[in-house]
Amino acid sequence: MGYNFKLQKVLDVKKVREELIEVKLAELEKLAERQRRELIIMEEARKEYMAQRTREREQGERLVEEAFFEKMLDNLERKIEELKSYLRELERQIAQTKEELVCASLERKVMEKLREKDYQEFSLNVQKSNQKLLDEVAIQMYLRRET
């Protein structure tokens, strides 16, 4: 007579759900890290453009190049703001996914506790059944000796 947890399928589903959320969280964190590196690169490029623009202003470069730098900087600023906005959204998704992971983990732990409790009850019943069988054998042996 082996142990069989009635809700094993539910527990398995909870484990798979938790693992999927962990994978999703890892992917979001990797994506956010790539975007952070991209943001740093863009901000460094902006600093370099600003420094180059300042140098060329000091050297009295032409107005056409000034307009070119202005347009490049505007474009870079727009991209930086878009990336910052995207990063904020990713951070929100990461926080939400972490909450989902905590909930999924709690649900799985509840099921595991239920399984442990069920197994302890099963073990106790097996122990009682074995003890009852031993008691019956002992009674039978006693009765045979008496007769």
N, C-alpha and C positions, 0 to 999 in steps of 0.2 A: 504494500500500500504506500505509494509515493505521494509526495506533497505536490499539489497543483493549486496555484494561486488563481482564483476565479477572475481577477481583474488584470491578469498579466498583459493582455493585449492593450488595455488602457495605459498601463505603465509603459509599455514599449512605445506607444504613440507619444506619450509625454516626453520620453527620452529623445525620440526623433525630432519632435518639435523644438525641444531645447537645443539640440545640436544644430538644427537649421537656423535658429535665431543666432547662435554663436557664430556660425559661418557668415550670416548677413552682417553682424556687428563687425567682424574682422574685415570684411570687404569694405564696409563704410569707413572704417578707421584707416585702411590703406588708401582709399580714395581721398579722404580728407588730408592725409599726410602728403600725398602727391600734389594736391591743390595748394597746400601751405608752401611747399617747396617752389611751386610755380609762382605763387604770390611773391615770395622773397626774390625770385629772379626778376619778376616784373618791377618790383620796387627798386631793385638795384639798377635796372635799366633806366628807370625814371631818373634816379640820382645821376647816372652817367649822362643822360641827355641834358639834364639841368646844368651840370658842370660844363659840358661841351658848349651849351648855349651861352653860359656866362663867359667862357673863354672867348667865344667868337664875338660877343658883344663888346668885350674889352678891346678886341682887335679891330672893331669897326666893320664887321662883315656886312654884306648886303641885306636889304630888306626882304628879298625873295627867300633867302635862307631862313630868315627870322620867321616868316610865315610857314615855311616847311617844318621848322622845329615846333612851332605852336600847334600845328595840326598833328604832328607825331605825339606830342605830349598830351594833347586832348584825347587822342585815340587811346594812348596808354592809360591815362587816368580812367577813362570809361571802362577799359578792360579790367583794370585793378578793382574798380568798384563792383563790376559784375562778379568778379572772382570772390571778393569779400562777401557779397550777398549769397553766392553759391555756398561758400564755406559756412556761413551762418545757418543756412538750410541744412547742410550736412551735419553740423553740430546738433541741430534740433533733432534730426533723424537718429543720430547716434544716441542721444539722451533717451529718446523714445524707445529705441531698440534695447538699450540697457534696462529700461523699465520692464519691457516685455520679457527679457531674459530673466530678470529677478522673479517675475510672476511665474514663468514656465519652470524655473528651478524650484520654486516653492511648491508648485503643483506636483512636480516629480517627487520631491521629498515627502510630501504628504502620502503619495501612493506607496512609496517605499516603506514608510512607517506603517502604513496599513498592511502591507505585505509582511513586514516583520511581526506585527501583532497577530496576523492570521497564522503565520508559521508557528509562533509560540503557542497559540491555541491548538493548532494541529498536533504539535509535539506533546502538549499536555494530554490531549485526548488519546494519542498513541500510547503514552506512558500509562494512563489510567486503564486502557484496554489491555495492555500487557500485564499490568499488575492484577487486573481482574482474572485474566487467564491463568496467571501463576497461582492466585488464590484458589481457583477452581481445581487446578492440578493438585495443589497441596491438600485440599479437602478430600479429593478423590483418593489420594494416597493414604491419608489418615483413615478414611472409611474402610479401605481395603485391609489395612493393618488391624483394625478393630474387629473385623469379621472373620 
